[in-house]
């Protein structure tokens, strides 16, 4: 038990340089730890974000590429953390091998915070320039108005006509212009008599095709339930329905009877109403 305690008390702390490594150079310790971790310089550079050239230089005990002890100690600690070494012990070893711990460095001197940053001077607006621009815009607008008004007067050439109608010269007799012929009541009645009005109301979905006497399509498509449509055409209206019982039809205000059986495709033609008997 005594020997075991002696061995435990004499065992070095995990991650700290051993008695054998203290006699070696700092670069040799870092190189041996990297090889023991199974890492290449490229992999260690990717982990620590330290350039490969600096890592190679550190392993050769060349510490002049960092720009000073402050940065060298920071890189040594970062490499030690990545390799499982004690960062403080490695930094202490660096101080012992390079003439002791350097004087503390003020963060203000590192980051040059003592330099006063002068805020951008606020400049007063240049009212003279603004006034000049405004006057220029006013002058240009006035010239455009004048040129546009003068050009419009020349191009228009509109002659004003007096409100009082001109009287014919003495001795000149003017003939009255004949009034345009008006459609007689009988002609209007003839046109109305030749009109065919067809109204279709869908009770179920059905395909409907409507055409006039000349074959021009007035409608072609599906009519959904509850949809009502009305078509007018002279002389005749041709109606085609894919389901005879899916729609109800009125012609000239009169309901048409059953067109056919359920699911039957039918075609019907409807003419104008018969003239009243005299």
C-alpha positions in Angstrom: 0.0 0.0 0.0 2.9 2.4 0.9 4.5 1.7 -2.5 1.2 2.3 -4.2 0.8 5.7 -2.5 4.3 6.7 -3.3 3.6 5.9 -7.0 0.3 7.9 -6.9 2.0 10.9 -5.3 4.9 10.8 -7.8 2.6 10.4 -10.9 2.4 13.5 -13.1 -0.9 15.3 -13.7 -2.7 14.3 -16.9 -1.9 16.5 -19.8 1.2 18.1 -18.1 4.7 17.7 -19.5 6.6 14.9 -17.8 10.1 15.0 -16.3 11.4 13.6 -19.6 9.6 16.2 -21.7 10.8 19.1 -19.7 14.4 18.5 -20.8 13.2 18.4 -24.4 12.4 21.5 -26.5 8.9 22.8 -26.8 8.7 22.0 -30.5 9.6 18.4 -29.8 6.9 18.1 -27.2 4.3 19.5 -29.6 5.4 17.3 -32.4 5.4 14.1 -30.3 2.0 14.9 -28.9 0.6 15.5 -32.4 2.0 12.1 -33.7 0.7 10.4 -30.6 -2.8 11.8 -31.3 -2.6 10.5 -34.9 -3.1 13.9 -36.4 -1.4 15.5 -39.4 -0.3 19.2 -39.5 -3.2 19.8 -41.9 -5.7 18.3 -39.5 -4.3 20.2 -36.5 -4.5 23.4 -38.5 -8.1 22.8 -39.4 -9.0 22.2 -35.7 -7.1 25.2 -34.3 -7.4 27.6 -37.2 -3.6 28.2 -37.0 -1.7 28.2 -40.3 0.3 25.1 -41.2 3.4 27.2 -41.7 3.3 28.4 -38.1 2.7 24.8 -36.7 5.7 23.6 -38.7 7.8 26.5 -37.3 6.7 25.8 -33.7 7.7 22.2 -34.1 11.2 23.4 -35.2 11.3 25.8 -32.1 10.9 28.8 -34.4 8.5 31.3 -32.8 9.3 34.5 -34.7 6.5 34.3 -37.2 3.6 35.3 -34.8 4.6 38.9 -34.2 5.4 38.7 -30.4 5.2 36.6 -27.2 1.6 37.5 -26.7 0.5 35.7 -29.9 3.0 32.9 -29.5 1.7 32.0 -26.0 -1.9 32.1 -27.4 -1.0 29.7 -30.2 0.8 27.4 -27.9 -2.2 27.2 -25.6 -4.5 26.6 -28.5 -2.3 23.7 -29.9 -2.0 22.2 -26.4 -5.8 22.1 -25.9 -6.2 20.4 -29.3 -3.5 17.8 -28.5 -4.7 17.0 -24.9 -1.8 18.9 -23.2 -2.1 21.3 -20.2 -2.2 24.8 -21.8 -0.9 26.6 -18.7 2.0 24.1 -18.2 3.0 24.4 -21.9 2.9 28.2 -21.7 5.1 28.0 -18.5 7.5 25.7 -20.3 7.7 28.3 -23.2 8.5 31.0 -20.6 11.3 29.0 -19.0 12.8 28.2 -22.4 12.6 31.7 -23.7 13.9 33.9 -20.8 11.0 33.9 -18.3 7.4 35.2 -18.4 7.2 38.4 -20.4 5.7 41.5 -18.9 1.9 41.7 -19.1 0.5 43.2 -22.2 -2.2 45.7 -22.0 -5.2 44.8 -24.2 -5.5 48.5 -25.0 -2.0 48.5 -26.6 -2.7 45.3 -28.5 -6.0 46.4 -30.0 -5.0 50.1 -30.2 -8.1 51.3 -28.4 -6.2 54.4 -27.2 -6.5 55.8 -30.7 -9.5 58.1 -30.7 -11.9 57.5 -33.4 -13.2 60.8 -34.7 -16.8 60.6 -35.6 -17.8 61.9 -39.0 -18.3 65.6 -38.8 -21.9 66.6 -39.4 -22.1 69.0 -42.3 -24.8 71.5 -42.5 -26.9 71.2 -45.6 -25.8 73.3 -48.6 -28.8 75.6 -48.9 -27.2 77.5 -51.8 -27.0 74.4 -54.0 -30.6 73.4 -53.1 -31.9 76.8 -54.0 -30.0 76.8 -57.3 -31.5 73.4 -58.2 -35.0 74.6 -57.3 -34.7 77.7 -59.4 -33.4 75.7 -62.4 -36.4 73.3 -62.1 -38.8 76.3 -62.0 -37.1 77.9 -65.1 -37.2 74.6 -67.1 -40.9 74.0 -66.1 -41.8 77.6 -67.3 -40.0 77.2 -70.6 -41.8 73.9 -71.2 -45.2 75.4 -70.4 -44.5 78.4 -72.8 -43.3 76.2 -75.6 -46.1 73.7 -75.2 -48.7 76.4 -75.1 -47.4 78.2 -78.2 -47.0 75.0 -80.1 -50.5 73.9 -79.1 -52.0 77.2 -80.4 -50.4 76.8 -83.8 -51.2 73.2 -84.3 -54.8 73.3 -83.1 -56.1 75.8 -85.7 -59.6 75.5 -84.4 -62.0 78.1 -85.7 -64.5 79.3 -83.2 -68.1 79.1 -84.5 -70.6 81.7 -83.2 -73.5 80.5 -81.2 -76.0 82.3 -83.4 -76.8 80.2 -86.5 -75.9 81.9 -89.8 -78.9 83.1 -91.9 -79.1 82.3 -95.6 -78.4 85.0 -98.1 -81.4 86.9 -99.4 -83.1 85.3 -102.3 -81.6 81.9 -101.7 -84.1 79.3 -100.8 -82.9 76.2 -98.9 -84.6 72.9 -99.3 -85.4 71.0 -96.2 -83.5 67.8 -95.8 -85.8 64.8 -95.7 -85.9 63.0 -92.3 -84.5 59.5 -92.2 -87.1 56.8 -92.6 -88.4 55.4 -89.4 -89.2 51.8 -89.0 -92.9 51.2 -89.2 -94.8 49.4 -86.4 -95.5 46.5 -88.8 -91.8 46.0 -89.5 -91.1 46.0 -85.7 -93.8 43.5 -85.2 -92.4 41.3 -88.0 -89.0 41.3 -86.4 -90.5 40.5 -83.0 -92.6 37.8 -84.5 -89.6 36.1 -86.1 -87.7 36.0 -82.8 -87.3 32.6 -81.1 -86.6 32.7 -77.3 -85.4 29.4 -75.7 -84.8 29.1 -72.0 -83.1 26.0 -70.5 -82.9 25.2 -66.8 -80.6 22.3 -65.6 -81.9 19.9 -63.0 -78.8 17.7 -63.3 -75.5 18.0 -65.0 -75.9 17.7 -68.8 -74.1 18.8 -72.0 -76.1 21.4 -74.0 -75.4 22.7 -77.5 -77.4 25.6 -78.9 -77.2 27.0 -82.5 -79.2 29.4 -84.6 -80.8 28.9 -88.1 -77.5 29.7 -89.8 -75.6 27.1 -87.8 -73.8 29.6 -85.6 -73.2 28.2 -82.1 -74.9 30.2 -79.3 -73.6 27.9 -76.5 -71.8 24.6 -76.2 -70.8 23.1 -72.8 -71.9 21.6 -69.5 -74.8 23.0 -67.5 -74.6 22.4 -63.8 -77.7 21.8 -61.6 -79.6 25.0 -60.9 -78.1 26.9 -63.9 -80.6 28.7 -66.2 -79.7 30.2 -69.6 -81.7 32.0 -72.2 -80.9 32.4 -76.0 -82.6 34.5 -78.7 -82.2 34.1 -82.4 -84.3 34.9 -85.5 -86.3 32.2 -87.3 -85.0 29.0 -85.5 -83.1 27.7 -82.6 -81.5 24.2 -82.6 -81.1 22.5 -79.2 -79.1 19.4 -78.4 -79.1 17.8 -74.9 -77.1 14.8 -73.8 -79.7 13.8 -71.1 -83.3 14.5 -72.1 -84.6 14.5 -68.5 -81.8 16.6 -67.0 -83.2 19.9 -68.2 -86.5 21.7 -68.6 -87.1 23.9 -71.6 -89.3 26.9 -72.3 -89.8 28.3 -75.9 -91.3 31.7 -76.3 -92.5 31.7 -72.7 -94.3 28.3 -73.0 -93.0 25.2 -71.3 -92.0 22.3 -73.6 -93.1 18.8 -72.6 -90.8 15.9 -71.9 -87.9 15.7 -74.5 -87.2 12.0 -74.0 -86.2 9.4 -71.6 -83.5 9.5 -68.9 -80.0 9.4 -70.3 -81.2 9.8 -73.9 -79.4 12.3 -76.2 -82.0 14.4 -78.2 -82.0 17.2 -80.7 -84.9 19.6 -81.1 -85.5 22.6 -83.3 -87.8 25.5 -82.3 -89.3 28.2 -84.5 -91.1 31.5 -83.8 -94.6 31.6 -82.3 -97.5 31.1 -84.6 -99.2 34.4 -85.6 -102.6 35.0 -83.9 -105.7 34.1 -85.9 -107.6 37.1 -87.4 
